[in-house]
């Protein structure tokens, strides 16, 4: 899958495009964890506007990233969830664990707050 | 083939509290305010068609016990949770003490919530009855003996009137038992657990509880997809949300509605039955999870694929395959 990257001060905006499933989740997880691995100042805003499908292994990758942040002090926020992904987050209860924002501005503001 | 749920709750039996009974009453009375029901039939129609499901039903609180009626003369039951007591009472009502029966139990594992009903199973006390306990675990008798000896219970296992036989099974082997074809599969659970696939006359049901599915374990996924393949019904442990199952409750040995739908889709099963419900959840929450699972199935279904029917187990539910 394609993951677009935009440098954001000390952190990054990552924008995966397409499906995060059994085939693509390992590469997505590797890229996400690497971006979060630059220490306690690391910050990643994940733009999910182009993700139209997220299976359980993709959700697990997000949970692993979340746990890494809890340990390292890095920050991870998500924004621009598509309606389908938003529903999947609600059904799986990931919306109670991960910090999700409507748009890029709100997500970036939360990282600098 | 008919399936009857005698106990659907995970981990621990629960009872409905007065607070929850009153909440159901409030919902019903508010909905009925200003209405007039001239006949019992009109009232029944109102209850069935206009009140929320959670106001007119309860999922119940008994732990795992599922009857599989394949039409043969012997009984087939999966697990001996607290629901077994009511099944046993119904057997006494149906047969009394004078008509010996054969009961075949298939044990997922020997944790307490899956064997606690046996001391309260009246047919076990009746001479002439035959109780066959099929299990993949080594020495299952030890668990029953520990449960039914001092100081845990006043009636010792060896003093029961029925003839009790322990039948060893091996996973991945197909055997004939009680008039059906049975195959067991090793599952991921502390101390191991086993799922069972029962087949007869082209019908199939999979009983798979206390089984954790890790999204990253592809080899395990493939084994279960094969085990569930084209099943008419999959009775599936969906105790946790996926968020819990991959974080706080990882390695606790249970799974989620998300894993259930994914595996059933991949195996082209016809019907998913959510099972082993979280004891902390009330009827409203369990009904919400059921409806969310139906929606998740819609979202995840490949275009053109037939829909997977999604139900949620409750004590007393009967399903025909």
Interface residues (C-beta under 8 A of the other chain):
Chain A: X22 X55 X56 X57 X59 X60 X63 X66 X67 X84 X87 X88 X90 X91 X92 X93 X94 X96 X97
Chain B: X215 X216 X218 X241 X242 X243 X244 X246 X247 X256 X257 X258 X259 X262 X292 X293 X295 X296 X299 X300
